[in-house]
Amino acid sequence: GQFIWTIGFAAFFGIKNVMKTNERLAVNYPFNDMDILWDYKKLQFYSFFTFLAGIIAGLIGVGGGMVLGPLMIAMEVNPRVSTST
């Protein structure tokens, strides 16, 4: 039950981010250079690798940030933002 609730929660907010990005693009919102412009491809990519990172972090006993930090840098997230999460 908890796993299904977690997947539903993540899907809801992921789709909400995609819709919010599309709304902002429609009105020519001035994005910052390092903003993530969410689309469904990026949502699937990030969701898959965060799920995988959680499994890896749990199996080898490290914090998830050690796995997610390089992923965020690869997604071109501002380094100040990625280290603060």
Secondary structure, DSSP 8 states (H G I E B T S, - for coil): -HHHHHHHHHHHHHHHHHHHHHHHHHTT----TT-----HHHHHHHHHHHHHHHHHHHHHT--THHHHHHHHHHTT--HHHHHH-
